[in-house]
């Protein structure tokens, strides 16, 4: 066999060993710590506060600060005439 073929076989073998090692570590992990976060009941995180709705709005009616069209800035104005 040539030097390149032996190197290719060594790389494939080393990759297989690393893959099997990673799979073994994943399978052998302690699964008892996974149950500590799980609770028996469902929690949606919603908060309910009972209150009375206001009878009138806080601001009776919105009024604009500018009457009519606003003037354009000088760089947006067209040619006179």
Secondary structure, DSSP 8 states (H G I E B T S, - for coil): --HHHHHHHHHHHHHHHHHHHHHHHHHTS--GGGGSS--SS-------------SS-SSS----SS-S-----GGG-----
